[in-house]
Amino acid sequence: MTRPDAQPRASHFVDGAYLEDGAGTPIPVRYPATGETVATVHAATRAVIDRALDSATLAQADWAATDPSERGRILRRAADLIRARNRELSELETLDTGKPLQETLVADAASGADALEYFGGLAVDQTGTSMSFGADWAYTIRRPLGVCAGIGAWNYPTQIACWKAAPALATGNAMVFKPSEATPLCALKLAEILVEAGLPAGLFNVVQGMGEVGAALSTDPRVAKVTLTGSVPTGRKVHAAAAERMKHVTMELGGKSPFIVFPDADLDDAVSAAINANFYSSGQVCSNGTRVFLHGDIAQDFTDRLIARTRNARIGDPLDEATDFGPMTTEAQMQTVLRHLDTARAEGATVALGGHRIDRPGWWIEPTVLTGLTDDMTCVREEIFGPVLSILTFEDEDEVIARANATEFGLSAGLFTRDLARAHRVVARLQAGTCWINQYNLTPAGLPFGGSKASGIGRENARAAMDHFTEIQSVYVGMTPVEAAY
Ligand SMILES: NC(=O)c1ccc[n+]([C@@H]2O[C@H](COP(=O)([O-])OP(=O)(O)OC[C@H]3O[C@@H](n4cnc5c(N)ncnc54)[C@H](O)[C@@H]3O)[C@@H](O)[C@H]2O)c1
C-alpha cells in the first residue's frame, strides 16, 4: 500500500492559520503498524499557548453575537467538507492511530461530520424558559461560557475533536484544543476544514503538547471550561485544577463495562456484539464491554462460537481495506497490555485465545480471550484498554447486576436477552451512563454519551452537550412600583 504523506504544514493551528514554533519539544508521530516515524510536530511553547488563548478570547465575543443560524450553517458546511474528504481524513486517522482503514472510513471522520451536522441544526434551537410571579415575570437565557479548552485521548482523534468542537461552537464559545501527543495530526485537519467552511479565525485553535500543555490550558484564567477525554487518573488531576479555579468541566473517562448475556439471547448477535465490544480498534475504546458475563447455560456455547469467529480476524496492513484488526496505537500501551496479560496468568487466568505480542514490526497484540476468572482478579477490575476479553459466568439476575455494578467505573453496559421486560428491569438497576440492549457501542449524535461514578461528569452529544457548554442567565422583570421601607 502506498502511504499518504502525514507531515502537517506546521505543528499548531492558531488564529485561522498554521503556526510553527520550533523551540517546542519535538514530538515524533509513529505509525503503529510499523513503528516508523511518519511526521514530527513540536509541543506548544508558552508563546503559542498565549497566542491561541488570546485569539480565541478576541474571536469569541463576536461569535457569541453572531446569528445562531449562521453559526449552524458554518458547522453544516464543515460536515459536508469532511464527508467529501472522508477517504483522505480516514487514511490520516489510520496513520495516526493504526486503526484499520475499514474502521476509520466509517467510524471516525464520519462520526465527526454527524456531530457537526447535528449541532449545526440545533444551533438555532437554544431556548430558555419564562415564568410569572404575580404581575412580575422572568425569563432565562442560555449564554456561552467563553473560551473552552478541549483535551483529547489518542483512540478517536477526529471524533473527539468534533464531539467537543461542534457543541462548543454551536452555542457561541471558542475552543482551544490539545490533541493527545500520540495522535496530533487529525485535529489540525478539522481546524483547516472549519476555516474553509467559514469559521472566523481564532474560534477553533489547535495546540500540540504533552500533559503540561493540557495543564497550562486547564489552569489558565482565560479558560472558562475544560472538557477532557482521557483516563480516570488524568481526569482527577484536571477536575481538581478546574475546581480550584471554579471552571466548568466535562469529563469523559475510562471504563470497565459489563456485557451481560442471558440464556434466552440470540447467541450469534451476542457474539457479534462481544467481538465489536472488545476487538474493534484493537480494544482501545473507552466504553468497551470487557467484562463479559455469560449465563452458565450458554457459557460454553458462546465461548466456542466467539473463539471460532475471532480466529477469522484478518490481521495485517491497516491501510489495506481487507484488514479488520490492527495494532495498539502506542508502544507504551502495548507494554501496558502485555503487563496485564502477565498479571492475569500469574493470578490464575486461562488464556483461551491469543495472549501474546504478534511477531511483526510495530505494536501488535493478538485478540485475546481469558477464562477461568473471578471478580477480584486484576484483569477483571482494571481497565486494560487493549484486545482482551474477560469471560465470567453467572446464574442469577440479581447476582449479575450486583457484580456488574461492583466497580468504581460507570461508563457503559450492555445486555442481550429476548425478554424485553427483563432488559428494561435490569438496565434500570445498572450504574452506567450509556446502556445498550441487544446492541453495543453505537453512539449516534442525538443520544447523550458519558459516564457515571469515576467514569465521568457531564455528557457529550445530544441537547445535553448544549447545556454543558452554556450557563443560564435569569432575568427578573419588575412590572409594578418598587416598594421600600423608608
Ligand atoms: N469516556 C470517553 O468518552 C473516552 C473516550 C476515549 C478514551 N477514553 C479514555 O482515555 C484513556 C486513554 O487515553 P489516554 O491514554 O490518551 O489518556 P490520558 O489520560 O493519558 O491522556 C488524555 C489527555 O490528557 C492529557 N493530559 C495528561 N495529563 C494532563 C494534565 N495533568 N492536565 C491536563 N491534561 C493532561 C494528555 O496529554 C492527553 O491529551 C482511557 O482510559 C480511555 O478509557 C475515554
The ligand as an SDF file (V2000), in Angstrom:
LIG
                    3D

 44 48  0  0  0  0  0  0  0  0999 V2000
  -15.3000    8.3350   28.0540 N   0  0  0  0  0  0  0  0  0  0  0  0
  -14.8440    8.5970   26.8510 C   0  0  0  0  0  0  0  0  0  0  0  0
  -15.5480    9.1870   26.0320 O   0  0  0  0  0  0  0  0  0  0  0  0
  -13.4570    8.1800   26.4350 C   0  0  0  0  0  0  0  0  0  0  0  0
  -13.1560    8.1300   25.0830 C   0  0  0  0  0  0  0  0  0  0  0  0
  -11.8830    7.7440   24.7070 C   0  0  0  0  0  0  0  0  0  0  0  0
  -10.9260    7.4080   25.6570 C   0  0  0  0  0  0  0  0  0  0  0  0
  -11.2420    7.4590   26.9610 N   0  0  0  0  0  0  0  0  0  0  0  0
  -10.2510    7.0630   27.9750 C   0  0  0  0  0  0  0  0  0  0  0  0
   -8.9920    7.6440   27.6810 O   0  0  0  0  0  0  0  0  0  0  0  0
   -7.9470    6.7970   28.1440 C   0  0  0  0  0  0  0  0  0  0  0  0
   -6.9340    6.5730   27.0510 C   0  0  0  0  0  0  0  0  0  0  0  0
   -6.4630    7.7810   26.5590 O   0  0  0  0  0  0  0  0  0  0  0  0
   -5.0710    8.4220   27.0100 P   0  0  0  0  0  0  0  0  0  0  0  0
   -4.0960    7.3520   27.3800 O   0  0  0  0  0  0  0  0  0  0  0  0
   -4.6930    9.4170   25.9680 O   0  0  0  0  0  0  0  0  0  0  0  0
   -5.4810    9.1710   28.3390 O   0  0  0  0  0  0  0  0  0  0  0  0
   -4.6030   10.1300   29.2510 P   0  0  0  0  0  0  0  0  0  0  0  0
   -5.4220   10.3850   30.4390 O   0  0  0  0  0  0  0  0  0  0  0  0
   -3.2240    9.6150   29.4260 O   0  0  0  0  0  0  0  0  0  0  0  0
   -4.4440   11.4800   28.3740 O   0  0  0  0  0  0  0  0  0  0  0  0
   -5.5670   12.1780   27.9090 C   0  0  0  0  0  0  0  0  0  0  0  0
   -5.1530   13.5890   27.5510 C   0  0  0  0  0  0  0  0  0  0  0  0
   -4.8650   14.3150   28.7390 O   0  0  0  0  0  0  0  0  0  0  0  0
   -3.6250   14.9960   28.6080 C   0  0  0  0  0  0  0  0  0  0  0  0
   -3.0680   15.1710   29.9590 N   0  0  0  0  0  0  0  0  0  0  0  0
   -2.2800   14.3440   30.6630 C   0  0  0  0  0  0  0  0  0  0  0  0
   -2.0070   14.8660   31.8880 N   0  0  0  0  0  0  0  0  0  0  0  0
   -2.6570   16.0580   31.9560 C   0  0  0  0  0  0  0  0  0  0  0  0
   -2.7770   17.0670   32.9660 C   0  0  0  0  0  0  0  0  0  0  0  0
   -2.1960   16.9450   34.1540 N   0  0  0  0  0  0  0  0  0  0  0  0
   -3.5460   18.1390   32.6960 N   0  0  0  0  0  0  0  0  0  0  0  0
   -4.1900   18.2710   31.5090 C   0  0  0  0  0  0  0  0  0  0  0  0
   -4.0930   17.3500   30.5090 N   0  0  0  0  0  0  0  0  0  0  0  0
   -3.3300   16.2550   30.7320 C   0  0  0  0  0  0  0  0  0  0  0  0
   -2.8310   14.0990   27.6850 C   0  0  0  0  0  0  0  0  0  0  0  0
   -1.7510   14.8150   27.1120 O   0  0  0  0  0  0  0  0  0  0  0  0
   -3.8970   13.6860   26.6860 C   0  0  0  0  0  0  0  0  0  0  0  0
   -4.0790   14.6970   25.7130 O   0  0  0  0  0  0  0  0  0  0  0  0
   -8.6350    5.5170   28.5840 C   0  0  0  0  0  0  0  0  0  0  0  0
   -8.7730    5.4960   29.9730 O   0  0  0  0  0  0  0  0  0  0  0  0
   -9.9970    5.6030   27.9260 C   0  0  0  0  0  0  0  0  0  0  0  0
  -10.9890    4.8490   28.5620 O   0  0  0  0  0  0  0  0  0  0  0  0
  -12.4870    7.8520   27.3740 C   0  0  0  0  0  0  0  0  0  0  0  0
  1  2  1  0
  2  3  2  0
  2  4  1  0
  4  5  1  0
  4 44  2  0
  5  6  2  0
  6  7  1  0
  7  8  2  0
  8  9  1  0
  8 44  1  0
  9 10  1  0
  9 42  1  0
 10 11  1  0
 11 12  1  0
 11 40  1  0
 12 13  1  0
 13 14  1  0
 14 15  2  0
 14 16  1  0
 14 17  1  0
 17 18  1  0
 18 19  2  0
 18 20  1  0
 18 21  1  0
 21 22  1  0
 22 23  1  0
 23 24  1  0
 23 38  1  0
 24 25  1  0
 25 26  1  0
 25 36  1  0
 26 27  1  0
 26 35  1  0
 27 28  2  0
 28 29  1  0
 29 30  1  0
 29 35  2  0
 30 31  1  0
 30 32  2  0
 32 33  1  0
 33 34  2  0
 34 35  1  0
 36 37  1  0
 36 38  1  0
 38 39  1  0
 40 41  1  0
 40 42  1  0
 42 43  1  0
M  CHG  2   8   1  16  -1
M  END
$$$$
